[in-house]
Amino acid sequence: MTMAQRKGGSRRVAKSFADLGKVVAANSMDDALAALERGDVRAAFGSANRALSLHPKPAERRRLAEVFYAFGKFQTSQGEFGEAASAFRKAVECDDRNETLRLRQRTAKRALETASRRVVERDGLPAVELTQPDEIRRWDIVTFKEDMGTTGNVSISTPPRAAILYYVQQGGYLHPPTMALPEHGSLDEFHALGIYRWQGDARSGDDFSRWVRRMKDGDRTVGEHLGQLLADWIWSETDCVKDTDFLATVPGDPQREAQRRFNPPRVLADAVERHLGIPILTDVLERVDATHARDLTYREIRRCFALGRAGTQVGGRSIVLVDDVATRGYTLRACSEHLRSAGARRVVCVVVAQSITTHRERRGY
């Protein structure tokens, strides 16, 4: 056999192996997409890894990115932020121009840091690191008790992951609303953590209402604690985390925001992002009219809001809309309609409190 014949044979063998690799890669990618379609994200992730190891084409890599993205969301919902960050990293490698993937990777890394390490000051002493989950959760409850002015005698020897929620529930501070907001097609779900009673109501002095009032009056520390409580509750009592792509916040009244130096919904969402690993999509909604919503009709309230510059990123995505207090639900409905008009696949609203008066409860509306 001549040298030319041997080289020709080697090229044919190499080409055969390359063709076989393409077939295996295509089959693995098809398996990944099929598994994702039927909701088996673990199987989809395994098949996507096999396909990725066989050097797929750029267009195929972008399809695989959605598989890694879905697996990252699943791991986020399980609180496995390290695994989630790794999955999102692979998604970025497959589609490095997709800013959503990069945002999810960064947020998962920050959530991992929050869950695994906390730097605190103790009694004016230099800052120390808390590294054990039980130690961090006990510290969270201690600071919650001190800052919120509670006196509940609740055991905190081995607090669960949703430690603040556990403490508030065991202490009898939380009373879920019994009245639902009117349903509307643009808002898929509505969740309220507790009840807020306005000053002047017969039972406005309850602890939870006082906490909400302190936040609305400008106490940022209380707002941060309520945000962590909200995060615990979302993770423990709802299914929101499994499907959520982004958090969005209801834009605040600029005048009130200047007085408080913060927007309560944003402070709440910051805590949810930090503890649950779901990123906030900033500038997706904006307020174009600061008129107080209390006396406005729904149509007037809807004109107070508009899509912001990030509105183009919500197409096909599932959004959790965060607000502090819901009364009639008009603001939530207006914001959800704007998100829907931008192509959002799903909009779920979560608030710290639903405003309910004793008068309305007795009358049943």
N, C-alpha and C positions, 0 to 999 in steps of 0.2 A: 504493500500500500504506500502510495506516494505521500509526501508531506502535505500537498494540497488536498488530497483525499482525507487525510487525518484531520486537517483544519476544518474542512467542510463538515465532517462528521461531528466534530466538537460543537460547531455552530448550530447544527441541527438539534443536538442534545440540549444545548443551552436554550434554544428557542422553544423546545418542547417543555422544559422546566418552567420557562417564563410564561408560556401559554397555560400550563397547569396552575401556576400561581395566580394568574388572572381569574381562572375559573373558580379556584378555592376562595379568592378574595370576594368575587361577585356573589358566590353562594353564602359566604359568611355575612356579607352586608345584607343580602336578602333575608337571611335568618334573623339578623339584628332588627331590621325594620318590621318584620312580621311579628317578632316577639314584643316589640314596642307597641305595635298596633293592638295586640291582645292584652296589653297591660303587664306583661312579665318583664319588668325592667332589669332584673338580675340576669336573665337569659339573654336579653338584648345587649347588656353590657359585655358579657362574655363573648358573644359573637362579634361585637364591634371591635373588641380587642384583637381577635384573630384577623379580622379584615384589615385593621390598621397595621398589623405587623407585616402584611404583604404589600405595602406601599401602594395604596389605591390612588387613583387620579384625583386632581383637585376637586372636581365636581362631586366625586364619591366621598371625599373627605368631609365636605360640607354637610352631606347627608348623615355621615357618622357623628358629626358634631352634635346634632340634635339628640342622638342616642345617649352620648356622654352627658349632655345637658340634662336630659330626663333622669338619668341615674343620679346625677348630682343633686337634683331636686328631691329625689327619693331619700337619699342619704341625709339631706338637710332635715327632712321631716322626721327622721329617726334620731336626730341630735348627733349624728356622726359627722361632725364638721370637717375632720381631717380627711375622711374618705370623700366627702363632698368636694372639698378643695382640689383633691387629686383628680376627680372626675371632670370638674370644670376646667382644670389645667389641660386635660386631654382634649376637651372640646375646643379650647383656645388654639391648641396646636393644629387642630383640623380646620379651623376657620378663624384665623388670627385677625380678621378685619371686623369681626362681630363684637361690638362694644358690650352688648348684653352679657356675653360669656365672660368677658374680662371683669365686668362688674360683679357677677355672681362669684367668681373666683376670689376676688378681693374681700367680699363680704363674708364668705365662708371662712377665710383665714382670720378675719377679725373676730368672728363668733367663736372660733376655736380658742383664740387667746382669752376671750372673756370667760369661756367655760373652764379653762385650765389654769388660769393664773390671774390673781388680783393683787394689785399693790395698794395698800391702805396705810393710814396712820392710826395708831392706837394711843389714846389718852395723851396726845401731844408729843408722843415719841416719834423718832424717825420712821419713815415709811418701811413697811415690811411686806414680804411677799406671802400671799396665801396660795397654796398650790393644790391642796386636797379638796375635792368637791364638797365633802361634808363641812369642812372648815369654812369654805367660801359661803355656802348656803346659810350656815349658822350666823356668820358675820352679817349677811344680808338681812336676816331677820332682826338681829340686834339693832342695826342702824335704822331699819324700818320702824321698829318700836320707838326708838328715841326721836326720830324726826317727825313721826306722825302723831306722837303723844298718846300711844296706846298703853293699856295696862293689862292686856290679856295674859293670863298665865297658861301658855301653851308650851308643851314639851318640844324642845328643839334639839334633842340629843342626836337624832338621825333624821334630819329633814329630807323629804323627797326632792326630786329635781325641781318641781314646781313649788319651791319652799315658801315663797311669799304668799301664793295662793292658799297653800295649806294653812299657814298661820292665820290669814284673814278669815278663812272658812271656819277653822276650829275656834277662833275667837268670837264668832258670831257677828262679824262686821259686814258681811256681804249678804244682800238680799236681792236675788235676781228679779228682773221685771216680770210682771205677769201679764202685761199688755203689749200687744204687737203693733208695730207701725203699719199703716195701710200698705198693702202689697203694690208693687209697680214693676212692670216688665223690664226696666233697665237695671234693676237692682236684684241680683240673684238671691242673695241672702242678707239678713240683717242680724247682727249679734250685739247685745248690750251686756256689759259685765255686771252692772248694778243699777241702783235707783238713785237719782238725784232729786232732792226736794228743795224748791226755791225758798229763800228766806221769807218768813211769814206763813209758811205752811205749818200745819199743826205738828208735824213730825220732822221739821227741818233741822233739828239739832242732832240727828243721828251722825255717827262718826264718819260714815262713808260720804254723806253729803257735805260734811265739814271739810273733808279732804279735797273733794272736787272744788269746793268754793275757794279754798286756799290756793289751789292751782290757778283757778281763773282770776284770782286777785293778784297773781304775780309771784307765787312761791314756786320757783323752778325745781327746788329739791323735792317737794311733794309731787310735782309733775313727773320727775324721773322715777320716783318710787311707784307711782301709779302706772307708769309705762312698763316697769318690770312686772308688776302685778298683772297687767294686761297681757304681756308676753307669756307669762305662766299660764294664764287662763286660755289663751288662743291655742297653745300647745297641748294643754291637758283636756280641754272641754270642747274643742271644735276640730274639724277636719281641714281647716284653711291651709295649713302649711303644706300639705301634700301636693296641692295643685298651683300654689301661688308663684307667680313670676316676679312681681314687684309689689311694693307698698306705695301708695300715694296718699297725700294728706290734703285735707280741705284747707284752702288758703285762708289766712286770718284777716281780720279787719286791721289795716295798716296802723290806724290810730291806737287801737288797743294793744297791738303788737309793740308799738313804740313805748307805751306806758309800762307794759310787762317786761319788755326786752326779750321776749320770746313768743313763739306761737305754740300754744298748748298741743294741738294735734301733731306738730313736728317733734316736740319733745317726747311725746308718747311713742311716735313712730321710730324715733332714734333708739329708744330702749328696745322696742320690738326687733328692730334690725340687729342690734347688738347681741341680743339673747337668742334669737331664732334663726339668724343667718339669712334673712330675706331682705334684699336691698331696697332702699327707698329710691324711687325714680323722681328726681327733683325737677321742678319746673314743668310738670305735666299739666297742671291746672294753675290758673291765675285769677286773681280777683280784679275785676275792672270797675267795680262800683262798691264803695265801702258802706253803703246805706245799711243800717241795722235791719236784720232780717225779721225781727219779731212781728212787725206790723205789715209785712209785705205779702202779696199774693205769690203763688208758685211761679207764675210767669215773670213777675218782677224779680224774684230771687234768681231765676235761671239766667236772666240777663246780667246778673252781678258777676257771673263766672264765665270763663272761656278757656279753651285749650291753650296751653303754653307751648314753648318751643320743643319740649320733649314729647309732645303728643304723638309724633310720628313713630315712637318706639313701642306703643301699646298694641299695635295691630296684631291680632291673634293671641294675645297674652291674657293671663288671668291676673286681676288686680285686686288687692285688698285696700279699700279706702278707709283711712283712719280719721276719726274725729273725736272731740272730747265729749260733747253732750248732744243728744238728739231729742228734739221736742216734737215738732210736727213731721219731721223727716223731709221737709222741702229742700233743704240744702243738700242732703245726701242724694236725693232723687235728681236734683239739677246736675250735680257733679257726675253722678253715674251716667246720666244721659250724654254728657259731653265725652266721657270716656268711651261709651258705646259708639258714639258718632265717629270716634277716631279708630274704631275697629277692635276694641277690646273684646275678647271672647267671653269673659266672665268678670263680673264686678260683685265683690262681697264687701259689705260695710261692717266695720267693727268700731264700737264706741265704748268709752269707759262707763258712761252712764246714760240712761234714758230718763228724761225729766218727767216726773209724774207727781201730780199734786193729790192730796187726800181727797179734794173735791171731785177730781176726775175719776179716782178709783171708786168712790161711792156711787157715782152716776154711771160708771161702766163705759166710759169713752175717754 
